[in-house]
Structure formats: structure tokens, C-alpha cells
Amino acid sequence: MMKRLYIVLILSLMSLHASAWGGYEHTVIAYAAQDHLTENAARNIRYYLDQPIYEYAEWMDYTPLHPYPGYELMKNGHCSVMWSDGTVAEEPAVEDGEGNGYAALLETMDVLKNHRALPDSVVVLHLRYFIHMMGDYHCPGHVLIVDKPAQGNRVSVSEWKDNRCWKKIYYKTSTNKKTIHWLWDAALQNLHKDWTYEQWRVELDTWPQDRIKEAGEGTPKEWLLANAVNAAKVFEFSREGETYNESYYTGVAHDICYTQLRLAIYRMAKVLNDCFDYEK
């Protein structure tokens, strides 16, 4: 009962916030990852969340109107900062503390690993963060390469507080213009507007077992560095002022989009199975 009251209290303090990948894309990732959970892991996670993990995939995109326990984790953890030599920020890299996604993810993975020794409310918070953040962590729109203006999601540290986490490159639609961040938000929706989560699971969940196992290897830092490489590619072929349509997603962006979504799916399942696959 107290766990449910804690969740209701948090949700009552939220308002809609922009994300990397859209909410639809976050849900697709978690929906497909759910299918790769072991029976034990799914049952043990259900104790904390009461519903399948994909039901919580959009949660982090609700910004609290007032701080609550765990607020700093949510506020600081949407984006990750690094430098072109591969150095990753271990602490918040901008004035108001944003851009600490890497450190926040490490903290959350440590909490999940040791969850049986922690209060339920702490585990609930970090589970919800992790389910959302694995999408952000693999989206090219959520990595900032500080010292390379032409690479990745680049805005200067001094500008970042106002510009948030996306580069101010705009593309045109028939009626308005959007940021490149928005272009990636709507990736799957713009590809197949009427598809269900299940149709997307079938479309994306196609890697053989050996490749799925390989996807789960490595460290969060290595995952971030690989995402940065893709971020650099994204901004090479996303030009300011150009008009984009569905061909963007079926053409130059297709392989990066699909690869990053699949990595998020399989790594989410791997980490959750590692932490929750046990008999009670």
C-alpha cells in the first residue's frame, strides 16, 4: 500500500516534458525488452511496479513541479556529457547540474543490483528511471560532445541551460520548423504511424541469440562512447534548414535508428535479468 501511495504522490507532481525518442519509442523499447525477461525477473520486478515494465517507460518525461525524494536523479540524468578523447563526465558538467546521465545510470544500476537490501520506494524510483533512461542513453539526441562543435548533440556548456539537451538545428515541415531533437523523437511514429507496440516488437526483435548476447556485453561507458559515434554521424547528415520526411527514416537514419533501438531493448533486458532473476 505504501509503495502505491508513493507512486501516486510522485505522479501527482508531474507535467509533460520533452524527451529523446518520443514516449511512443520509449514504450516500444520497454515492450520488446519485457519479452526477454526471465520468468523470475518479470515476477520480482512486478512486485515493485505492479504492471509490466513498458507501462512505466514514459514516466521520466514528467517533470516534477516541486522536488521530491529522488528529484535530482531525474533532473540530472536525461543527457550524458563527454569529450572527443573519450573522457566521460563523472559529475554534472553544467551550472545547474544537468548532463550527468552516465553517473546517474551507474548509480541506478548499483541500486538495482543491491535492491533486496533497500527500501521498496528507492527500488521503485530507480526501476522507473532505468526503464526510461535506457532509451535516452541509446538515442543520439542525448549525448553532448563538448569540444567538437560538428559532432553529436553539441551546444556549449554556457548555452546548455537554455537550449536543454539538443542542438539548435532546425528542419522544415510543411507548416512549421522543428529541432533535430524532435526529428528523432518521432522516429517510429513517422515510419509507421498506425503500428502497434507488438508490430514494432516483431519488426525490431530480430537479432539472433549470439548477437543479443554480444549486445549485452561491455560497460555503460562503452555504450555511451558507441552512441557518441552514431551521434556524430547523425549530425553529419542532418542539415540546418533542410526539409525532411519519411525518406529520412527509411534512408540515411534507418540503420542507426534500428541499431540503437535494438541495443536499448537487449541491454535493458540483460541488466534487469542480471539483477532480478532469482527465486524468492
Helices and strands as residue ranges (DSSP letters): H 2-11, E 14-16, H 23-34, H 39-49, G 53-56, G 59-61, E 62-64, H 71-76, E 80-82, H 101-113, G 115-117, H 120-137, G 140-142, E 143-145, H 157-163, E 170-172, E 177-179, H 180-185, H 187-191, H 197-204, H 209-215, H 220-237, H 246-250, H 254-276
